[in-house]
């Protein structure tokens, strides 16, 4: 069994995918690894572009199955003892994945780990958090809006938060390393989530088995964010609402009717 399977889901973001694969090709992990690209029926010939890279296995789905289902398709055809879920809009620096794997191996009680994510300018992203509730979600959204608007105080706050190693409730699925045994034990990702909140739900399932989630600032990965989503903004917002509601139905069923009414009253 190899050490690491890298699963990259792509939808209509060929330039991002090629940049992601170029970084992995130029500075590949030293550990034994494989790269699997799962293409969600992209019309921009992303799958053909991925096949041009040596050693990359490509899975072409017949339709856009969403992020969770596409990741599951990749995981099921992978062979590594650990699996890295990696967005196509990321750039992985040299040695980052070896360091991330080593950090996970240092903590046998942990199922998964996420690195510090930064944007193209080096500003930290808030890529972890507490279990989703109306209260934690409101705080998370306030911080995210501040980052998007370039608020200097919010940026300073997030910079401090992301310099501390910790064990949060979840880490971002943009770059999430998980032990295969743990992923298999929870049945992989819940495919009712087309896009968004699947990472929070996945980490909740891992924690429910008594396993920890780790965030490490010692490994940093660039996340250029949302090219696939930007291509179809209205569909993306609708997908977020559906996933959001599905999450509340599963984890906070008493609050789901209120959220459903709120979504009905609020335009896209």
Secondary structure, 3 states (H helix, E strand, C coil): CCCEEEEEEECCCHHHHHHHHHHHHHCCCCCCEEEEEEECCCCCCHHHHHHCCCCEEEEECCCCCCHHHHHHHHHHCCCCCEEEEEECCEEECCCHHHHHHHHHHCCCCEEEEEEEEECCCCCECCCEECCCCHHHHHHHHHHHHHHHCCCHHHHHHHHHHCCCCECCCEECCCEEEEEHHHHHHCCCCCCCCCCCCHHHHHHHHHHHCCCEEEEEEEEEEEECCCHHHHHCHHHHHHHHHHHHHHHHHHHCHHHHHHHHHHHHHCCC
